Amino acid sequence: MNLQFPLLSKDYRIHRITEQDIDDVYRLCAQNPRYYHYCPPPVSRAGILQDLSALPPGVAPSDKYYVGFYQSERLIAVLDLILG
């Protein structure tokens, strides 16, 4: 199944997060220390890089979508979606 990003939102620009976007994701996540207090480990660029490819057993990489929601040029949300 190929996820159609425009169907996820009419209000935000959505694209798949890549290694080039790590700094944007880090800046966003670092603004929410309370989340990482209750859901360790603390945010790090290395952890985000791992999240890009982390999968549960038996799931194909083609079923993972790590996407960012942008308002203008600013990342405002990240979705780690696994289908199947």
C-alpha positions in Angstrom: 0.0 0.0 0.0 1.3 3.4 -0.9 0.2 6.2 1.5 -1.2 9.3 -0.2 0.2 12.2 1.9 -2.3 14.8 0.6 -5.1 12.7 2.0 -3.7 13.1 5.5 -4.4 16.9 5.7 -5.7 19.7 3.7 -4.1 22.3 6.0 -0.5 21.2 6.1 2.3 20.3 3.7 3.3 16.7 4.4 6.4 14.8 3.4 8.5 11.8 4.4 11.2 12.7 7.0 14.7 11.9 5.9 18.1 12.2 7.4 18.3 15.8 6.1 15.3 16.7 8.3 16.8 15.4 11.6 17.6 18.9 12.9 14.0 20.0 12.2 12.6 17.0 14.1 15.1 17.5 17.0 14.1 21.2 17.3 10.4 20.2 17.5 10.9 17.4 19.9 13.2 19.3 22.2 10.4 21.8 22.8 8.5 19.1 24.7 10.7 17.9 27.6 7.6 16.7 29.6 6.9 14.0 26.9 10.5 12.7 27.2 10.3 12.8 31.0 7.5 10.2 30.9 8.6 8.4 27.7 12.4 8.1 27.9 15.0 8.2 26.6 15.5 11.9 26.2 15.3 13.3 22.6 18.6 13.0 20.7 19.6 13.2 17.0 20.8 9.6 17.2 17.5 8.5 18.6 15.6 10.3 15.8 17.8 8.7 13.3 17.0 5.3 14.8 13.3 6.1 14.7 13.5 6.6 10.9 14.0 2.9 10.3 12.7 1.2 13.6 10.2 -1.5 12.9 8.4 -4.1 14.9 9.2 -7.8 13.9 7.5 -8.9 10.7 6.9 -5.5 9.3 8.4 -4.5 5.9 10.2 -1.1 5.6 7.7 -0.3 2.8 5.0 -0.2 5.4 6.6 2.5 7.5 5.9 6.2 7.0 7.8 8.7 9.2 6.3 11.9 8.0 6.4 15.6 9.0 3.6 18.1 8.9 4.7 21.6 7.9 3.0 24.9 8.3 4.7 27.1 5.8 8.3 26.0 6.2 8.0 25.1 9.9 7.7 21.5 11.1 4.9 21.4 13.6 4.2 17.6 14.0 5.8 14.2 13.3 3.9 11.0 12.6 5.5 7.6 12.8 2.9 5.4 11.1 3.2 1.7 10.4 0.6 0.0 8.2 -0.3 -3.6 8.4 
